[in-house]
């Protein structure tokens, strides 16, 4: 179980300083890099700490930790003993940034934080940035609510997790509703009910909102739910069984049937576990498999002896890195954002296992055990994780092979020198010109790069509402003007190899005009327009030079391009709907400076409408409850100062 307000104890609020070496120059040079590091070593302390290798532009190349900074960094000056990966890093190093810490365990925790922040190219990286879902049992209400939760754990309550996926959370929440009848509605919905909602009718809520259950009885349901989530489900079953027997003996057969159904749902969720871990308590299980230059880590999440799902991870930058080092780096980065359980089972001992356990224990304020089980239930559980890792890696390699073939065919179709590493797809969305925005989605050889997705609110005065061509001009101008400013040398991997535009000749012409103005003449961009009657499968492709062509309906590349275009359309529509919903909830009073939600509500409650507020005199505004003389003057001046 996670602690909701765990302190971020290890950060950079310490003695942080930069030491710049004597060597300069932008081009990789092994001797220059080694000399830069030598000049840094002379000034380093022997204390524990974290070091960052920086290139000539100040970008972070590598983050490492050390028990004694001087001794550890000295190793980088002995370039003949370094593997090729680290020799390449040294050849680019021109400066170092140092953070001293009080212990090696603290340095290890800080290293994980910095790797996650800077994502250096020479560190093993955990590429899965999705936050894990938790179940939150709120404790700030007389009738606690159970809900799914992602993100920062700020709300008061008990957090249970992590779950491997939203589906795992949904399954458990469904069981909680059926078995314990806890409410899932918001506090405002709860406060405004005058009769039970549908969830009560289908026996998934006890309707505390309309007093169908007492506060004491509801607290008993909450206690049972906590026991279930913390692995004490056997005790819950015994209590429910005794209550059912008691109701039957009292000839209250309706109540006995309700309890019977609750018992059935509890038994079902226990029987549906694909991984049984009785007696294990809280534990995570990780197994690593490598093949074909790729590596997979499969993880099972066990809480209270129950399987809360599994997930596979594919760390990046693992070429030439020992598997024990990959496992250690993976665990530190994974638990940088997730509270560690008491037990971590692995299929191989990670580097510096004792130090790793100490660091995780410091962050969790309890003892953490990292072990490689050799027999019994724990070993069988680990073997299942090993099988999962192998199967997931085989699937990934098969997909990569298929994706590589698509990349080659895409390069041939659009006259690219190499298969595209970054494809950007653009679409616009609006309703008769209102709430207009442009959207960009990004794909690479390994799938969607969702962290690179962008929304462009159409806001320039010269862009007329509903003018799709002008919207595309604005989107392209903003996107590529910024690219030129932030990455003129195109070294950060943020320039596309191929641009697909959802549209025909007009959109392609608008995009081309912008690129010409910006002096970009080497970008491949193509329009993709649906066929007659917007018939998917009969798309026409438009080149900037006027060429048009179609592909056979069963062509694999066509299917891939359709998926790219549909993802851009989905993202654009979703962003547009969010913008429209926000606009519908806005008020003219939002424009008045200094008027927050509370004062806006007070004015609307007193006058009834925003129009009435606009026409009110200064004296009437001052009479509104909760509105000071200064606020009344500000509102009056806003609407009566010649606007």
Beta strands, then each sheet from edge to edge (+ up, - down):
strand 1: 16-20
strand 2: 49-54
strand 3: 60-66
strand 4: 95-100
strand 5: 133-138
strand 6: 146-149
strand 7: 157-163
strand 8: 283-291
strand 9: 294-303
strand 10: 306-313
strand 11: 343-346
strand 12: 369-371
strand 13: 423-431
strand 14: 434-444
strand 15: 447-448
strand 16: 454-457
strand 17: 498-502
strand 18: 525-529
strand 19: 540-543
strand 20: 548-550
sheet 1: 1+ 4- 2+ 3-
sheet 2: 6+ 5- 7+
sheet 3: 10+ 9- 8+ 11+ 12+
sheet 4: 15+ 14- 13+ 17+ 18+ 19- 20+
sheet 5: 15+ 14- 16+
end
